[in-house]
């Protein structure tokens, strides 16, 4: 079966990569299991950029606003309505199994009480509080894994060579003393985050500006794992992470990664912004099932306001996503990627033992759907969430040929979900597919 072959090749590739770095692939597979089962995470971009509703960090980098004016937003960051328990409740209601929050973006503003400098919302804003600790505490009460976003870039640090002041620009190879001062700073922040909050997941950003050697990526990984051996790390650490993170753009074909995650905004921006191009619940759910069908996770982003409240549109998306997830939970969580392309024209997943196939029908789809190349006998077809039983029909099966016929399943309009309908197909044995080209075989 192609699904097994693809998985095996991916596993071989993964083992080869880890063996080159003296990392035991068995240990990685074991600690990555919760991530593989989780399927859904909620990304939170919280920062001073929410005061004016402008691009996080990039607004001054791209000269949409001056650096000094950007940093004036510190005085308007209040968190006066911040309710981490409500945030955690909403995340749990969405069905998400983990959440990732910004601890520091490229602007250098720490969202906790860093001891590596004064630039934090605790010391420099009227909020006067750490966002991270109470949020992680509430997540853990609900058995939700905690992720820390951290930007390796710091455009506010005078020792960083990409700082916007011309006097601060330098070539790392020509001023290693200065670069080492910055490395001591950012690695110190990683150490204190690791000690203070013990993230289950690290979500790095900005690694593209320097090499793994310059970041000392292997050392960074060691710092994290020495404090928490079970922590997992995203792929933005110059090759020293555990999984890949495509951003915004959905892969057309199934990625050749053991683990991957699509990070995506709920409108067109990461942080709170004057942007009303909201994705609809239908769009989010269809993107989500496509991701899971291809063996990945979705990390869906929300951007709270400066006072700690979450935009109503994002609340609506999470609640609708959660209602759909509760109805169709077994087809999503703890499943594996489904049929290879060509067997069914839509997303699909499989139970881990490959004896149950789930088909996702976008929109209020009704009428016949088709499966090609299914060697198995179907024991039962039901509409997940309402229990309606459907009768499959096999067309074109020749008695003396091993080539399977086409399976048609007629879906009545009365059984359709308002967003995505899920068919649960019980098979007589683990999934077996015909991958030939037809003819007398």
C-alpha positions in Angstrom: 0.0 0.0 0.0 1.4 3.4 -1.0 0.5 4.9 2.4 2.8 2.5 4.2 5.5 2.9 1.6 5.5 6.7 1.9 5.6 6.4 5.7 8.4 4.0 5.6 10.5 6.2 3.3 9.8 9.2 5.5 10.8 7.2 8.5 14.1 6.2 6.8 14.8 9.8 5.9 14.1 10.9 9.4 16.3 8.3 10.9 19.1 9.3 8.6 18.9 12.9 9.5 18.8 12.2 13.3 21.7 9.7 13.1 23.9 12.4 11.5 23.3 14.5 14.6 23.7 11.7 17.1 20.0 11.9 18.0 18.2 8.6 18.8 15.2 8.5 16.3 13.3 6.1 18.7 13.4 8.7 21.5 12.2 11.4 19.0 9.3 9.2 17.9 8.2 8.4 21.4 8.2 12.0 22.6 6.6 13.3 19.4 3.5 11.0 19.8 1.4 13.5 21.7 2.1 16.0 18.9 1.2 13.6 16.2 -2.1 12.8 18.0 -2.9 16.5 18.9 -3.8 17.7 15.3 -4.9 21.2 16.5 -3.0 23.9 18.2 -3.9 27.6 18.9 -1.2 30.2 18.1 -1.4 33.5 20.0 0.4 36.6 18.9 0.3 38.9 21.9 2.4 42.0 21.9 2.6 45.8 22.0 1.8 46.0 18.2 -1.9 45.4 19.2 -2.0 49.0 20.7 -2.1 50.6 17.2 -3.2 47.4 15.4 -0.1 47.3 13.2 2.2 44.6 11.9 4.1 42.9 14.6 7.8 44.1 14.5 7.8 44.2 10.7 5.9 47.5 10.6 9.1 49.4 11.8 11.4 47.0 10.0 9.6 47.8 6.7 9.5 51.5 7.6 5.7 51.7 7.8 6.3 53.4 11.2 9.4 54.8 12.9 11.1 52.6 15.5 10.5 55.2 18.2 6.8 55.5 17.4 6.5 51.8 17.4 8.0 51.5 20.8 5.7 54.2 22.2 3.0 51.5 22.1 4.5 50.1 25.3 2.7 52.9 27.2 -0.7 51.7 25.8 -0.3 48.0 26.6 -2.5 47.4 29.6 -3.8 43.8 29.8 -6.5 45.3 32.0 -9.1 42.6 30.9 -6.6 39.8 30.5 -8.3 36.5 31.7 -6.0 33.6 31.1 -8.6 31.1 32.4 -11.1 32.3 29.8 -8.4 32.0 27.1 -7.7 28.4 28.2 -11.4 27.6 28.3 -11.8 28.9 24.8 -8.9 26.9 23.5 -10.2 23.7 25.2 -13.6 24.4 23.6 -12.0 24.6 20.2 -10.7 21.1 20.5 -7.1 22.1 20.5 -4.6 20.0 22.4 -1.8 22.6 22.6 -1.3 26.3 22.4 1.7 28.4 21.5 2.1 32.0 22.7 4.7 34.7 21.9 7.3 35.1 24.7 9.3 37.6 22.6 8.9 38.7 19.0 11.4 40.4 16.7 10.8 43.7 18.4 12.6 42.4 21.5 9.8 43.1 24.0 9.5 40.2 26.4 6.0 39.2 27.5 7.3 38.0 30.9 9.7 39.3 33.5 13.0 38.7 31.9 16.2 39.2 33.9 18.3 39.6 30.8 17.3 43.2 30.4 14.6 45.8 31.0 12.6 45.5 27.8 9.5 43.7 28.9 5.8 44.4 29.5 6.5 43.9 33.2 9.0 46.7 33.5 8.1 49.0 30.6 4.3 48.9 30.2 1.3 49.7 32.4 0.4 46.0 32.3 3.1 45.4 34.9 2.5 41.6 34.7 3.8 38.4 33.2 1.5 37.0 30.6 3.1 33.6 30.2 3.0 32.0 33.7 -0.7 32.4 34.4 -1.6 31.3 30.9 0.5 28.1 31.1 -0.9 27.4 34.5 -4.5 27.5 33.2 -3.6 25.4 30.1 -2.1 22.7 32.3 -5.1 22.6 34.5 -7.0 21.5 31.4 -4.3 19.1 30.1 -3.4 21.3 27.2 0.2 21.3 26.2 2.1 24.6 26.4 4.2 26.1 23.6 6.6 29.1 23.8 7.2 31.2 20.6 10.6 32.8 20.7 12.2 35.0 18.1 16.0 34.5 17.8 16.1 37.8 16.0 16.1 40.9 18.3 15.8 44.2 16.4 15.9 46.2 19.6 19.3 44.9 20.9 22.3 47.0 20.1 24.4 43.9 19.9 22.3 42.3 17.2 23.7 43.0 13.7 20.3 43.6 12.1 19.4 46.4 14.5 18.0 49.3 12.5 20.4 52.0 13.6 23.3 52.2 11.1 25.9 52.3 13.9 24.7 48.8 15.1 25.2 47.1 11.7 28.3 44.8 11.6 29.5 41.6 10.1 29.5 38.7 12.6 32.7 37.3 11.4 34.5 40.6 11.9 33.1 41.3 15.4 32.7 38.1 17.3 33.0 39.7 20.7 29.8 41.7 20.0 28.0 38.7 18.5 29.0 36.6 21.6 27.4 39.3 23.8 24.2 38.9 21.9 24.4 35.1 22.0 24.8 35.2 25.7 21.7 37.4 25.9 19.3 35.3 23.7 20.6 32.0 25.1 20.1 33.4 28.6 16.5 34.2 27.8 15.9 30.7 26.4 17.4 29.3 29.7 15.1 31.4 31.9 12.0 30.6 29.8 12.9 26.9 30.1 13.4 27.2 33.8 10.4 29.4 34.6 7.8 27.9 32.3 9.1 24.5 31.2 7.4 24.6 27.7 6.3 21.3 26.2 7.1 22.8 22.8 9.4 25.5 21.5 8.4 27.5 18.4 11.5 29.4 17.1 11.4 32.1 14.5 13.9 34.2 12.6 16.6 31.6 12.2 17.0 32.5 8.5 19.2 35.5 9.4 22.1 33.4 10.6 23.6 30.0 10.2 23.2 27.2 12.7 26.8 27.6 13.7 26.3 31.4 14.4 23.2 30.7 16.4 24.9 27.7 18.1 21.8 25.8 17.3 23.0 22.5 18.7 23.9 24.3 22.0 20.4 25.9 22.0 18.8 22.4 21.6 21.0 21.1 24.4 20.0 24.0 26.7 16.4 23.1 26.2 16.6 19.4 26.5 18.9 19.5 29.6 16.1 21.2 31.4 13.2 19.3 29.8 14.2 16.1 27.8 10.6 15.7 26.6 10.4 19.2 25.0 9.9 19.2 21.2 11.3 21.9 18.9 9.9 23.3 15.6 12.0 23.3 12.5 13.2 26.9 12.6 16.5 26.2 14.3 18.7 25.7 11.3 18.1 21.9 11.1 18.1 21.2 14.9 14.3 21.0 15.3 11.9 18.0 15.3 9.2 19.0 12.9 8.5 21.3 9.9 6.3 24.4 9.9 5.1 25.6 6.6 3.5 29.1 7.0 0.1 30.2 5.6 0.5 28.2 2.3 -1.0 24.8 2.2 1.1 22.0 0.7 -0.5 20.6 -2.5 0.9 17.1 -2.0 1.6 15.2 1.2 4.9 16.5 2.7 7.7 14.0 3.1 8.1 14.8 6.8 7.4 12.5 9.7 5.7 15.5 11.5 4.6 18.8 10.2 2.3 21.7 11.2 0.7 24.4 9.1 0.6 27.7 10.9 -2.1 30.0 9.6 -3.9 33.2 10.6 -7.6 33.6 11.1 -7.6 36.8 9.0 -4.6 38.1 7.1 -2.5 39.1 10.1 -0.9 37.4 13.1 -1.4 40.0 15.8 -4.5 42.2 16.4 -4.9 44.3 13.4 -7.5 46.5 11.6 -8.2 43.6 9.3 -11.7 42.3 8.6 -10.8 39.7 6.0 -11.8 36.9 8.4 -11.8 33.3 7.4 -15.2 31.7 7.8 -15.7 28.7 10.1 -16.2 26.6 6.9 -12.9 27.7 5.5 -11.0 27.0 8.7 -12.6 23.6 9.1 -12.0 22.5 5.5 -8.3 23.7 5.8 -8.1 21.8 9.0 -9.3 18.5 7.6 -7.1 18.8 4.6 -4.1 19.2 6.9 -5.0 16.2 9.0 -5.7 14.2 5.9 -2.1 14.8 4.8 -0.7 13.8 8.2 -0.1 17.2 9.7 -1.3 19.6 12.4 -3.0 23.0 12.1 -1.7 25.8 14.3 -4.5 28.4 14.0 -3.6 31.9 15.1 -5.5 34.5 17.1 -4.4 38.0 18.0 -5.7 39.5 21.3 -6.2 43.3 21.8 -3.8 45.2 24.1 -6.3 44.9 27.0 -6.3 41.1 26.7 -9.6 40.6 25.1 -10.0 38.4 22.0 -11.8 39.7 18.9 -15.4 38.4 18.7 -14.8 37.0 15.2 -12.0 34.8 16.4 -14.1 33.6 19.3 -16.8 32.7 16.8 -14.3 30.7 14.7 -13.0 28.8 17.7 -16.4 28.0 19.0 -17.7 26.7 15.6 -14.5 24.7 15.1 -15.0 23.2 18.5 -18.6 22.3 17.9 -17.6 20.5 14.7 -14.7 18.8 16.4 -16.9 17.4 19.2 -19.3 15.9 16.7 -16.5 14.3 14.6 -13.7 13.8 17.1 -12.9 10.2 16.3 -12.2 11.0 12.6 -9.6 13.6 13.6 -7.7 13.1 16.8 -5.3 10.2 17.1 -5.9 9.2 13.5 -3.3 9.0 10.7 -3.2 10.5 7.2 -5.7 8.8 4.8 -5.9 7.6 1.2 -3.3 8.6 -1.3 -4.5 11.0 -4.0 -6.7 9.5 -6.7 -8.6 7.0 -4.5 -11.1 9.6 -3.2 -11.6 13.1 -4.4 -11.5 14.7 -1.0 -9.7 14.5 2.4 -9.6 11.3 4.4 -8.1 9.8 7.5 -7.5 6.3 9.0 -7.7 4.8 12.4 -4.3 3.8 13.6 -5.1 0.1 13.0 -6.2 1.0 9.4 -9.5 -0.8 9.8 -11.7 2.4 9.8 -11.6 4.9 7.0 -13.1 8.4 7.3 -14.1 10.4 4.3 -14.7 14.2 4.5 -17.3 15.8 2.3 -16.9 19.6 2.0 -20.0 21.7 2.1 -23.5 20.3 2.2 -22.5 17.6 -0.2 -25.2 15.1 -1.1 -25.6 12.3 -3.7 -23.1 9.7 -4.7 -19.4 9.7 -3.6 -16.9 7.3 -5.1 -13.8 5.4 -3.8 -11.4 3.8 -6.3 -9.1 0.8 -5.8 -10.4 -0.4 -2.4 -9.7 -4.1 -2.1 -11.4 -4.4 1.3 -15.0 -5.5 1.8 -17.0 -2.8 3.6 -18.7 -3.9 6.7 -20.6 -0.7 7.5 -21.0 2.9 6.5 -22.4 5.5 8.8 -22.6 9.3 8.9 -20.4 10.3 11.8 -22.3 12.4 14.4 -25.8 11.3 13.6 -25.5 7.5 13.0 -27.3 7.4 9.7 -26.5 4.1 8.0 -25.7 4.1 4.3 -25.5 1.3 1.8 -22.3 1.1 -0.4 -22.6 -0.2 -4.0 -19.8 -1.8 -5.9 -19.7 -1.1 -9.7 -17.6 -2.7 -12.3 -16.2 -5.7 -10.4 -15.3 -8.6 -12.6 -15.6 -11.9 -10.8 -12.5 -13.5 -12.3 -10.3 -10.4 -11.9 -8.4 -9.4 -8.7 -8.9 -5.7 -9.6 -11.6 -4.1 -7.4 -14.6 -2.3 -8.7 -15.6 1.2 -7.8 -17.5 1.9 -4.6 -20.3 4.3 -4.6 -22.0 5.7 -1.5 -25.2 7.7 -1.8 -25.4 10.5 0.8 -28.9 11.9 1.5 -29.3 15.7 2.0 -30.8 15.0 5.4 -27.5 13.5 6.7 -25.2 16.4 5.6 -23.3 18.5 8.2 -23.5 22.3 7.7 -19.7 22.5 7.3 -18.1 19.1 6.5 -19.9 15.7 6.6 -17.8 12.7 7.7 -18.5 9.2 6.5 -17.2 6.4 8.8 -16.4 3.2 6.8 -15.7 0.0 8.7 -13.4 -2.4 6.8 -13.1 -6.1 7.1 -9.3 -5.9 7.7 -6.5 -3.3 7.5 -6.8 -1.1 4.5 -5.6 -2.7 1.2 -5.5 -0.7 -2.0 -5.1 -1.5 -5.7 -2.4 0.7 -7.2 -2.2 -0.8 -10.7 -3.3 0.6 -14.0 -6.2 -1.7 -14.8 -6.3 -4.2 -17.6 -6.1 -8.0 -17.5 -4.1 -8.6 -14.3 
